[in-house]
Amino acid sequence: MAVDQELLEILACPLCKEEVKLVPLPEAKRGPIRDKFRDKFRGEEPVVEEGLQCVKCRRVYPIVSDIPVMLVEEALDE
Ligand SMILES: [Zn+2]
């Protein structure tokens, strides 16, 4: 499973409205994101492997179980 290419093209950084690119998330960042989203997935283990990085501000928006989380408060500063 992967994020749809067409979806990727319409997604943008909510802060700068710039395009985002698919990047692998560092192992160290995956655990805390999984912990945070586990409750919202009703006990199902969230899949956290990739994120979407803004080409301008470099924030990374995590993709959780194929759902891009385009929220500034959930973004990782890189
Ligand atoms: Zn941005």
PDB file of the backbone (N, CA, C, O) and the ligand in Angstrom, with CONECT records:
HET     ZN  A 101       1
ATOM      1  N   MET A   1       0.845  -1.195   0.000  1.00  0.00           N
ATOM      2  CA  MET A   1       0.000   0.000   0.000  1.00  0.00           C
ATOM      3  C   MET A   1       0.880   1.244   0.000  1.00  0.00           C
ATOM      4  O   MET A   1       1.953   1.271   0.603  1.00  0.00           O
ATOM      5  N   ALA A   2       0.413   2.239  -0.671  1.00  0.00           N
ATOM      6  CA  ALA A   2       1.168   3.487  -0.732  1.00  0.00           C
ATOM      7  C   ALA A   2       0.203   4.629  -0.992  1.00  0.00           C
ATOM      8  O   ALA A   2      -0.933   4.436  -1.424  1.00  0.00           O
ATOM      9  N   VAL A   3       0.691   5.806  -0.717  1.00  0.00           N
ATOM     10  CA  VAL A   3      -0.134   6.973  -0.976  1.00  0.00           C
ATOM     11  C   VAL A   3      -0.231   7.178  -2.491  1.00  0.00           C
ATOM     12  O   VAL A   3       0.766   7.136  -3.213  1.00  0.00           O
ATOM     13  N   ASP A   4      -1.430   7.394  -2.931  1.00  0.00           N
ATOM     14  CA  ASP A   4      -1.724   7.570  -4.339  1.00  0.00           C
ATOM     15  C   ASP A   4      -0.975   8.762  -4.936  1.00  0.00           C
ATOM     16  O   ASP A   4      -0.929   9.841  -4.344  1.00  0.00           O
ATOM     17  N   GLN A   5      -0.393   8.551  -6.108  1.00  0.00           N
ATOM     18  CA  GLN A   5       0.397   9.609  -6.759  1.00  0.00           C
ATOM     19  C   GLN A   5      -0.446  10.853  -7.041  1.00  0.00           C
ATOM     20  O   GLN A   5       0.032  11.979  -6.898  1.00  0.00           O
ATOM     21  N   GLU A   6      -1.695  10.644  -7.440  1.00  0.00           N
ATOM     22  CA  GLU A   6      -2.563  11.789  -7.721  1.00  0.00           C
ATOM     23  C   GLU A   6      -2.861  12.587  -6.467  1.00  0.00           C
ATOM     24  O   GLU A   6      -2.910  13.817  -6.481  1.00  0.00           O
ATOM     25  N   LEU A   7      -3.060  11.852  -5.378  1.00  0.00           N
ATOM     26  CA  LEU A   7      -3.316  12.512  -4.100  1.00  0.00           C
ATOM     27  C   LEU A   7      -2.096  13.341  -3.704  1.00  0.00           C
ATOM     28  O   LEU A   7      -2.214  14.471  -3.231  1.00  0.00           O
ATOM     29  N   LEU A   8      -0.927  12.747  -3.910  1.00  0.00           N
ATOM     30  CA  LEU A   8       0.329  13.411  -3.579  1.00  0.00           C
ATOM     31  C   LEU A   8       0.461  14.758  -4.299  1.00  0.00           C
ATOM     32  O   LEU A   8       0.973  15.732  -3.747  1.00  0.00           O
ATOM     33  N   GLU A   9      -0.008  14.780  -5.521  1.00  0.00           N
ATOM     34  CA  GLU A   9       0.135  15.999  -6.314  1.00  0.00           C
ATOM     35  C   GLU A   9      -0.779  17.135  -5.855  1.00  0.00           C
ATOM     36  O   GLU A   9      -0.478  18.306  -6.085  1.00  0.00           O
ATOM     37  N   ILE A  10      -1.888  16.792  -5.211  1.00  0.00           N
ATOM     38  CA  ILE A  10      -2.778  17.867  -4.754  1.00  0.00           C
ATOM     39  C   ILE A  10      -2.494  18.282  -3.315  1.00  0.00           C
ATOM     40  O   ILE A  10      -2.995  19.303  -2.845  1.00  0.00           O
ATOM     41  N   LEU A  11      -1.683  17.480  -2.616  1.00  0.00           N
ATOM     42  CA  LEU A  11      -1.360  17.833  -1.237  1.00  0.00           C
ATOM     43  C   LEU A  11      -0.326  18.960  -1.208  1.00  0.00           C
ATOM     44  O   LEU A  11       0.556  19.041  -2.063  1.00  0.00           O
ATOM     45  N   ALA A  12      -0.460  19.819  -0.208  1.00  0.00           N
ATOM     46  CA  ALA A  12       0.488  20.920  -0.063  1.00  0.00           C
ATOM     47  C   ALA A  12       0.700  21.196   1.413  1.00  0.00           C
ATOM     48  O   ALA A  12      -0.138  20.873   2.255  1.00  0.00           O
ATOM     49  N   CYS A  13       1.840  21.801   1.704  1.00  0.00           N
ATOM     50  CA  CYS A  13       2.116  22.198   3.080  1.00  0.00           C
ATOM     51  C   CYS A  13       1.045  23.213   3.512  1.00  0.00           C
ATOM     52  O   CYS A  13       0.820  24.205   2.819  1.00  0.00           O
ATOM     53  N   PRO A  14       0.385  22.965   4.657  1.00  0.00           N
ATOM     54  CA  PRO A  14      -0.666  23.891   5.091  1.00  0.00           C
ATOM     55  C   PRO A  14      -0.129  25.270   5.470  1.00  0.00           C
ATOM     56  O   PRO A  14      -0.884  26.241   5.509  1.00  0.00           O
ATOM     57  N   LEU A  15       1.156  25.358   5.745  1.00  0.00           N
ATOM     58  CA  LEU A  15       1.752  26.644   6.122  1.00  0.00           C
ATOM     59  C   LEU A  15       2.175  27.455   4.903  1.00  0.00           C
ATOM     60  O   LEU A  15       1.787  28.615   4.768  1.00  0.00           O
ATOM     61  N   CYS A  16       2.964  26.858   4.016  1.00  0.00           N
ATOM     62  CA  CYS A  16       3.512  27.613   2.886  1.00  0.00           C
ATOM     63  C   CYS A  16       2.775  27.365   1.581  1.00  0.00           C
ATOM     64  O   CYS A  16       3.019  28.055   0.591  1.00  0.00           O
ATOM     65  N   LYS A  17       1.863  26.373   1.569  1.00  0.00           N
ATOM     66  CA  LYS A  17       1.143  26.017   0.324  1.00  0.00           C
ATOM     67  C   LYS A  17       2.106  25.576  -0.769  1.00  0.00           C
ATOM     68  O   LYS A  17       1.838  25.728  -1.961  1.00  0.00           O
ATOM     69  N   GLU A  18       3.226  25.031  -0.333  1.00  0.00           N
ATOM     70  CA  GLU A  18       4.206  24.526  -1.300  1.00  0.00           C
ATOM     71  C   GLU A  18       4.035  23.023  -1.445  1.00  0.00           C
ATOM     72  O   GLU A  18       3.369  22.379  -0.635  1.00  0.00           O
ATOM     73  N   GLU A  19       4.651  22.469  -2.496  1.00  0.00           N
ATOM     74  CA  GLU A  19       4.516  21.033  -2.715  1.00  0.00           C
ATOM     75  C   GLU A  19       5.286  20.232  -1.673  1.00  0.00           C
ATOM     76  O   GLU A  19       6.232  20.721  -1.056  1.00  0.00           O
ATOM     77  N   VAL A  20       4.853  18.991  -1.497  1.00  0.00           N
ATOM     78  CA  VAL A  20       5.496  18.098  -0.540  1.00  0.00           C
ATOM     79  C   VAL A  20       6.020  16.879  -1.283  1.00  0.00           C
ATOM     80  O   VAL A  20       5.458  16.449  -2.290  1.00  0.00           O
ATOM     81  N   LYS A  21       7.118  16.332  -0.754  1.00  0.00           N
ATOM     82  CA  LYS A  21       7.740  15.165  -1.374  1.00  0.00           C
ATOM     83  C   LYS A  21       7.785  14.018  -0.372  1.00  0.00           C
ATOM     84  O   LYS A  21       7.979  14.216   0.827  1.00  0.00           O
ATOM     85  N   LEU A  22       7.598  12.801  -0.909  1.00  0.00           N
ATOM     86  CA  LEU A  22       7.614  11.602  -0.091  1.00  0.00           C
ATOM     87  C   LEU A  22       9.028  11.326   0.424  1.00  0.00           C
ATOM     88  O   LEU A  22       9.976  11.266  -0.360  1.00  0.00           O
ATOM     89  N   VAL A  23       9.169  11.158   1.739  1.00  0.00           N
ATOM     90  CA  VAL A  23      10.478  10.846   2.330  1.00  0.00           C
ATOM     91  C   VAL A  23      10.296   9.725   3.356  1.00  0.00           C
ATOM     92  O   VAL A  23       9.238   9.616   3.975  1.00  0.00           O
ATOM     93  N   PRO A  24      11.330   8.889   3.538  1.00  0.00           N
ATOM     94  CA  PRO A  24      11.249   7.886   4.611  1.00  0.00           C
ATOM     95  C   PRO A  24      11.418   8.575   5.966  1.00  0.00           C
ATOM     96  O   PRO A  24      12.206   9.512   6.091  1.00  0.00           O
ATOM     97  N   LEU A  25      10.695   8.122   6.961  1.00  0.00           N
ATOM     98  CA  LEU A  25      10.847   8.703   8.298  1.00  0.00           C
ATOM     99  C   LEU A  25      11.969   7.990   9.032  1.00  0.00           C
ATOM    100  O   LEU A  25      12.078   6.767   8.951  1.00  0.00           O
ATOM    101  N   PRO A  26      12.809   8.740   9.751  1.00  0.00           N
ATOM    102  CA  PRO A  26      13.858   8.097  10.541  1.00  0.00           C
ATOM    103  C   PRO A  26      13.229   7.162  11.582  1.00  0.00           C
ATOM    104  O   PRO A  26      12.191   7.473  12.166  1.00  0.00           O
ATOM    105  N   GLU A  27      13.875   6.017  11.798  1.00  0.00           N
ATOM    106  CA  GLU A  27      13.372   5.003  12.730  1.00  0.00           C
ATOM    107  C   GLU A  27      13.011   5.614  14.085  1.00  0.00           C
ATOM    108  O   GLU A  27      11.984   5.268  14.669  1.00  0.00           O
ATOM    109  N   ALA A  28      13.845   6.513  14.580  1.00  0.00           N
ATOM    110  CA  ALA A  28      13.645   7.103  15.905  1.00  0.00           C
ATOM    111  C   ALA A  28      12.363   7.920  16.008  1.00  0.00           C
ATOM    112  O   ALA A  28      11.820   8.102  17.097  1.00  0.00           O
ATOM    113  N   LYS A  29      11.890   8.405  14.878  1.00  0.00           N
ATOM    114  CA  LYS A  29      10.680   9.245  14.907  1.00  0.00           C
ATOM    115  C   LYS A  29       9.410   8.431  14.735  1.00  0.00           C
ATOM    116  O   LYS A  29       8.313   8.914  15.015  1.00  0.00           O
ATOM    117  N   ARG A  30       9.557   7.199  14.276  1.00  0.00           N
ATOM    118  CA  ARG A  30       8.358   6.399  13.966  1.00  0.00           C
ATOM    119  C   ARG A  30       7.624   5.970  15.223  1.00  0.00           C
ATOM    120  O   ARG A  30       6.396   6.038  15.277  1.00  0.00           O
ATOM    121  N   GLY A  31       8.365   5.526  16.238  1.00  0.00           N
ATOM    122  CA  GLY A  31       7.760   5.025  17.468  1.00  0.00           C
ATOM    123  C   GLY A  31       6.841   6.029  18.137  1.00  0.00           C
ATOM    124  O   GLY A  31       5.684   5.716  18.420  1.00  0.00           O
ATOM    125  N   PRO A  32       7.346   7.249  18.396  1.00  0.00           N
ATOM    126  CA  PRO A  32       6.498   8.253  19.052  1.00  0.00           C
ATOM    127  C   PRO A  32       5.236   8.577  18.249  1.00  0.00           C
ATOM    128  O   PRO A  32       4.184   8.844  18.829  1.00  0.00           O
ATOM    129  N   ILE A  33       5.337   8.553  16.917  1.00  0.00           N
ATOM    130  CA  ILE A  33       4.161   8.844  16.089  1.00  0.00           C
ATOM    131  C   ILE A  33       3.154   7.693  16.210  1.00  0.00           C
ATOM    132  O   ILE A  33       1.950   7.913  16.340  1.00  0.00           O
ATOM    133  N   ARG A  34       3.677   6.461  16.165  1.00  0.00           N
ATOM    134  CA  ARG A  34       2.786   5.298  16.350  1.00  0.00           C
ATOM    135  C   ARG A  34       2.068   5.389  17.687  1.00  0.00           C
ATOM    136  O   ARG A  34       0.864   5.143  17.766  1.00  0.00           O
ATOM    137  N   ASP A  35       2.802   5.741  18.740  1.00  0.00           N
ATOM    138  CA  ASP A  35       2.207   5.831  20.076  1.00  0.00           C
ATOM    139  C   ASP A  35       1.079   6.845  20.093  1.00  0.00           C
ATOM    140  O   ASP A  35       0.028   6.625  20.695  1.00  0.00           O
ATOM    141  N   LYS A  36       1.322   7.968  19.415  1.00  0.00           N
ATOM    142  CA  LYS A  36       0.351   9.057  19.435  1.00  0.00           C
ATOM    143  C   LYS A  36      -0.941   8.698  18.692  1.00  0.00           C
ATOM    144  O   LYS A  36      -2.031   9.124  19.076  1.00  0.00           O
ATOM    145  N   PHE A  37      -0.798   7.910  17.626  1.00  0.00           N
ATOM    146  CA  PHE A  37      -1.966   7.635  16.793  1.00  0.00           C
ATOM    147  C   PHE A  37      -2.655   6.309  17.125  1.00  0.00           C
ATOM    148  O   PHE A  37      -3.726   6.018  16.592  1.00  0.00           O
ATOM    149  N   ARG A  38      -2.053   5.512  17.995  1.00  0.00           N
ATOM    150  CA  ARG A  38      -2.606   4.181  18.280  1.00  0.00           C
ATOM    151  C   ARG A  38      -4.059   4.273  18.759  1.00  0.00           C
ATOM    152  O   ARG A  38      -4.910   3.493  18.330  1.00  0.00           O
ATOM    153  N   ASP A  39      -4.336   5.228  19.650  1.00  0.00           N
ATOM    154  CA  ASP A  39      -5.697   5.397  20.191  1.00  0.00           C
ATOM    155  C   ASP A  39      -6.715   5.653  19.096  1.00  0.00           C
ATOM    156  O   ASP A  39      -7.837   5.148  19.137  1.00  0.00           O
ATOM    157  N   LYS A  40      -6.303   6.451  18.110  1.00  0.00           N
ATOM    158  CA  LYS A  40      -7.236   6.840  17.054  1.00  0.00           C
ATOM    159  C   LYS A  40      -7.534   5.696  16.099  1.00  0.00           C
ATOM    160  O   LYS A  40      -8.492   5.763  15.330  1.00  0.00           O
ATOM    161  N   PHE A  41      -6.718   4.642  16.141  1.00  0.00           N
ATOM    162  CA  PHE A  41      -6.926   3.509  15.241  1.00  0.00           C
ATOM    163  C   PHE A  41      -7.569   2.333  15.961  1.00  0.00           C
ATOM    164  O   PHE A  41      -7.476   1.196  15.499  1.00  0.00           O
ATOM    165  N   ARG A  42      -8.216   2.595  17.079  1.00  0.00           N
ATOM    166  CA  ARG A  42      -8.986   1.580  17.813  1.00  0.00           C
ATOM    167  C   ARG A  42      -8.203   0.291  18.015  1.00  0.00           C
ATOM    168  O   ARG A  42      -8.690  -0.803  17.731  1.00  0.00           O
ATOM    169  N   GLY A  43      -6.992   0.442  18.505  1.00  0.00           N
ATOM    170  CA  GLY A  43      -6.212  -0.739  18.852  1.00  0.00           C
ATOM    171  C   GLY A  43      -5.434  -1.346  17.695  1.00  0.00           C
ATOM    172  O   GLY A  43      -4.563  -2.190  17.908  1.00  0.00           O
ATOM    173  N   GLU A  44      -5.738  -0.927  16.479  1.00  0.00           N
ATOM    174  CA  GLU A  44      -4.992  -1.420  15.319  1.00  0.00           C
ATOM    175  C   GLU A  44      -3.637  -0.713  15.302  1.00  0.00           C
ATOM    176  O   GLU A  44      -3.569   0.497  15.520  1.00  0.00           O
ATOM    177  N   GLU A  45      -2.561  -1.457  15.047  1.00  0.00           N
ATOM    178  CA  GLU A  45      -1.233  -0.841  15.057  1.00  0.00           C
ATOM    179  C   GLU A  45      -1.072   0.090  13.843  1.00  0.00           C
ATOM    180  O   GLU A  45      -1.134  -0.365  12.701  1.00  0.00           O
ATOM    181  N   PRO A  46      -0.866   1.385  14.090  1.00  0.00           N
ATOM    182  CA  PRO A  46      -0.697   2.293  12.945  1.00  0.00           C
ATOM    183  C   PRO A  46       0.615   2.016  12.202  1.00  0.00           C
ATOM    184  O   PRO A  46       1.638   1.715  12.818  1.00  0.00           O
ATOM    185  N   VAL A  47       0.568   2.120  10.891  1.00  0.00           N
ATOM    186  CA  VAL A  47       1.762   1.918  10.069  1.00  0.00           C
ATOM    187  C   VAL A  47       2.390   3.282   9.808  1.00  0.00           C
ATOM    188  O   VAL A  47       1.781   4.149   9.179  1.00  0.00           O
ATOM    189  N   VAL A  48       3.623   3.463  10.303  1.00  0.00           N
ATOM    190  CA  VAL A  48       4.314   4.749  10.160  1.00  0.00           C
ATOM    191  C   VAL A  48       5.677   4.490   9.538  1.00  0.00           C
ATOM    192  O   VAL A  48       6.589   4.017  10.216  1.00  0.00           O
ATOM    193  N   GLU A  49       5.823   4.795   8.260  1.00  0.00           N
ATOM    194  CA  GLU A  49       7.100   4.544   7.581  1.00  0.00           C
ATOM    195  C   GLU A  49       7.589   5.743   6.786  1.00  0.00           C
ATOM    196  O   GLU A  49       8.790   5.960   6.628  1.00  0.00           O
ATOM    197  N   GLU A  50       6.629   6.518   6.288  1.00  0.00           N
ATOM    198  CA  GLU A  50       7.004   7.624   5.423  1.00  0.00           C
ATOM    199  C   GLU A  50       6.327   8.913   5.860  1.00  0.00           C
ATOM    200  O   GLU A  50       5.405   8.923   6.675  1.00  0.00           O
ATOM    201  N   GLY A  51       6.821   9.987   5.288  1.00  0.00           N
ATOM    202  CA  GLY A  51       6.224  11.276   5.552  1.00  0.00           C
ATOM    203  C   GLY A  51       6.278  12.122   4.291  1.00  0.00           C
ATOM    204  O   GLY A  51       6.863  11.727   3.282  1.00  0.00           O
ATOM    205  N   LEU A  52       5.664  13.280   4.367  1.00  0.00           N
ATOM    206  CA  LEU A  52       5.681  14.215   3.248  1.00  0.00           C
ATOM    207  C   LEU A  52       6.402  15.468   3.706  1.00  0.00           C
ATOM    208  O   LEU A  52       5.990  16.134   4.656  1.00  0.00           O
ATOM    209  N   GLN A  53       7.496  15.776   3.003  1.00  0.00           N
ATOM    210  CA  GLN A  53       8.306  16.916   3.405  1.00  0.00           C
ATOM    211  C   GLN A  53       8.046  18.109   2.498  1.00  0.00           C
ATOM    212  O   GLN A  53       8.065  18.000   1.272  1.00  0.00           O
ATOM    213  N   CYS A  54       7.802  19.259   3.137  1.00  0.00           N
ATOM    214  CA  CYS A  54       7.595  20.496   2.397  1.00  0.00           C
ATOM    215  C   CYS A  54       8.924  20.930   1.771  1.00  0.00           C
ATOM    216  O   CYS A  54       9.961  20.916   2.435  1.00  0.00           O
ATOM    217  N   VAL A  55       8.887  21.313   0.504  1.00  0.00           N
ATOM    218  CA  VAL A  55      10.118  21.704  -0.178  1.00  0.00           C
ATOM    219  C   VAL A  55      10.634  23.056   0.328  1.00  0.00           C
ATOM    220  O   VAL A  55      11.797  23.404   0.121  1.00  0.00           O
ATOM    221  N   LYS A  56       9.752  23.809   0.992  1.00  0.00           N
ATOM    222  CA  LYS A  56      10.163  25.136   1.456  1.00  0.00           C
ATOM    223  C   LYS A  56      10.584  25.151   2.931  1.00  0.00           C
ATOM    224  O   LYS A  56      11.729  25.476   3.242  1.00  0.00           O
ATOM    225  N   CYS A  57       9.669  24.804   3.835  1.00  0.00           N
ATOM    226  CA  CYS A  57       9.986  24.917   5.265  1.00  0.00           C
ATOM    227  C   CYS A  57      10.629  23.651   5.824  1.00  0.00           C
ATOM    228  O   CYS A  57      11.093  23.652   6.964  1.00  0.00           O
ATOM    229  N   ARG A  58      10.664  22.569   5.040  1.00  0.00           N
ATOM    230  CA  ARG A  58      11.303  21.298   5.401  1.00  0.00           C
ATOM    231  C   ARG A  58      10.566  20.526   6.499  1.00  0.00           C
ATOM    232  O   ARG A  58      11.061  19.500   6.964  1.00  0.00           O
ATOM    233  N   ARG A  59       9.381  21.008   6.921  1.00  0.00           N
ATOM    234  CA  ARG A  59       8.608  20.229   7.881  1.00  0.00           C
ATOM    235  C   ARG A  59       8.199  18.913   7.233  1.00  0.00           C
ATOM    236  O   ARG A  59       7.979  18.840   6.024  1.00  0.00           O
ATOM    237  N   VAL A  60       8.102  17.871   8.063  1.00  0.00           N
ATOM    238  CA  VAL A  60       7.682  16.573   7.560  1.00  0.00           C
ATOM    239  C   VAL A  60       6.331  16.213   8.178  1.00  0.00           C
ATOM    240  O   VAL A  60       6.191  16.146   9.399  1.00  0.00           O
ATOM    241  N   TYR A  61       5.352  15.986   7.325  1.00  0.00           N
ATOM    242  CA  TYR A  61       4.021  15.579   7.761  1.00  0.00           C
ATOM    243  C   TYR A  61       3.949  14.066   7.699  1.00  0.00           C
ATOM    244  O   TYR A  61       4.131  13.488   6.627  1.00  0.00           O
ATOM    245  N   PRO A  62       3.689  13.412   8.815  1.00  0.00           N
ATOM    246  CA  PRO A  62       3.718  11.944   8.803  1.00  0.00           C
ATOM    247  C   PRO A  62       2.547  11.341   8.023  1.00  0.00           C
ATOM    248  O   PRO A  62       1.455  11.905   7.969  1.00  0.00           O
ATOM    249  N   ILE A  63       2.812  10.175   7.422  1.00  0.00           N
ATOM    250  CA  ILE A  63       1.749   9.394   6.793  1.00  0.00           C
ATOM    251  C   ILE A  63       1.471   8.224   7.736  1.00  0.00           C
ATOM    252  O   ILE A  63       2.348   7.404   8.004  1.00  0.00           O
ATOM    253  N   VAL A  64       0.246   8.164   8.230  1.00  0.00           N
ATOM    254  CA  VAL A  64      -0.115   7.141   9.208  1.00  0.00           C
ATOM    255  C   VAL A  64      -1.131   6.191   8.567  1.00  0.00           C
ATOM    256  O   VAL A  64      -2.249   6.581   8.232  1.00  0.00           O
ATOM    257  N   SER A  65      -0.706   4.925   8.407  1.00  0.00           N
ATOM    258  CA  SER A  65      -1.560   3.923   7.751  1.00  0.00           C
ATOM    259  C   SER A  65      -2.151   4.469   6.448  1.00  0.00           C
ATOM    260  O   SER A  65      -3.354   4.381   6.204  1.00  0.00           O
ATOM    261  N   ASP A  66      -1.280   5.028   5.634  1.00  0.00           N
ATOM    262  CA  ASP A  66      -1.622   5.562   4.305  1.00  0.00           C
ATOM    263  C   ASP A  66      -2.431   6.852   4.334  1.00  0.00           C
ATOM    264  O   ASP A  66      -2.885   7.318   3.289  1.00  0.00           O
ATOM    265  N   ILE A  67      -2.616   7.432   5.510  1.00  0.00           N
ATOM    266  CA  ILE A  67      -3.350   8.693   5.595  1.00  0.00           C
ATOM    267  C   ILE A  67      -2.363   9.819   5.888  1.00  0.00           C
ATOM    268  O   ILE A  67      -1.783   9.865   6.973  1.00  0.00           O
ATOM    269  N   PRO A  68      -2.164  10.732   4.927  1.00  0.00           N
ATOM    270  CA  PRO A  68      -1.258  11.848   5.188  1.00  0.00           C
ATOM    271  C   PRO A  68      -1.878  12.792   6.230  1.00  0.00           C
ATOM    272  O   PRO A  68      -3.018  13.234   6.092  1.00  0.00           O
ATOM    273  N   VAL A  69      -1.099  13.083   7.266  1.00  0.00           N
ATOM    274  CA  VAL A  69      -1.589  13.954   8.339  1.00  0.00           C
ATOM    275  C   VAL A  69      -1.026  15.360   8.086  1.00  0.00           C
ATOM    276  O   VAL A  69       0.077  15.688   8.522  1.00  0.00           O
ATOM    277  N   MET A  70      -1.797  16.168   7.383  1.00  0.00           N
ATOM    278  CA  MET A  70      -1.319  17.483   6.960  1.00  0.00           C
ATOM    279  C   MET A  70      -1.695  18.542   7.997  1.00  0.00           C
ATOM    280  O   MET A  70      -2.417  19.493   7.695  1.00  0.00           O
ATOM    281  N   LEU A  71      -1.200  18.365   9.211  1.00  0.00           N
ATOM    282  CA  LEU A  71      -1.486  19.290  10.300  1.00  0.00           C
ATOM    283  C   LEU A  71      -0.169  19.847  10.823  1.00  0.00           C
ATOM    284  O   LEU A  71       0.758  19.090  11.114  1.00  0.00           O
ATOM    285  N   VAL A  72      -0.086  21.161  10.941  1.00  0.00           N
ATOM    286  CA  VAL A  72       1.141  21.802  11.389  1.00  0.00           C
ATOM    287  C   VAL A  72       1.544  21.290  12.775  1.00  0.00           C
ATOM    288  O   VAL A  72       2.726  21.071  13.037  1.00  0.00           O
ATOM    289  N   GLU A  73       0.553  21.098  13.668  1.00  0.00           N
ATOM    290  CA  GLU A  73       0.872  20.652  15.028  1.00  0.00           C
ATOM    291  C   GLU A  73       1.377  19.220  15.097  1.00  0.00           C
ATOM    292  O   GLU A  73       1.953  18.823  16.110  1.00  0.00           O
ATOM    293  N   GLU A  74       1.173  18.427  14.034  1.00  0.00           N
ATOM    294  CA  GLU A  74       1.681  17.054  14.018  1.00  0.00           C
ATOM    295  C   GLU A  74       2.964  16.938  13.204  1.00  0.00           C
ATOM    296  O   GLU A  74       3.549  15.857  13.130  1.00  0.00           O
ATOM    297  N   ALA A  75       3.409  18.029  12.593  1.00  0.00           N
ATOM    298  CA  ALA A  75       4.574  17.968  11.714  1.00  0.00           C
ATOM    299  C   ALA A  75       5.872  17.851  12.506  1.00  0.00           C
ATOM    300  O   ALA A  75       5.972  18.315  13.642  1.00  0.00           O
ATOM    301  N   LEU A  76       6.857  17.222  11.882  1.00  0.00           N
ATOM    302  CA  LEU A  76       8.185  17.104  12.475  1.00  0.00           C
ATOM    303  C   LEU A  76       9.063  18.183  11.874  1.00  0.00           C
ATOM    304  O   LEU A  76       9.059  18.384  10.659  1.00  0.00           O
ATOM    305  N   ASP A  77       9.806  18.868  12.701  1.00  0.00           N
ATOM    306  CA  ASP A  77      10.776  19.854  12.194  1.00  0.00           C
ATOM    307  C   ASP A  77      12.044  19.115  11.838  1.00  0.00           C
ATOM    308  O   ASP A  77      12.602  18.390  12.663  1.00  0.00           O
ATOM    309  N   GLU A  78      12.495  19.292  10.631  1.00  0.00           N
ATOM    310  CA  GLU A  78      13.719  18.587  10.212  1.00  0.00           C
ATOM    311  C   GLU A  78      14.889  19.567  10.171  1.00  0.00           C
ATOM    312  O   GLU A  78      16.009  19.177   9.843  1.00  0.00           O
TER     313      GLU A  78
HETATM  314 ZN    ZN A 101       6.028  24.336   4.372  1.00  0.00          ZN2+
END
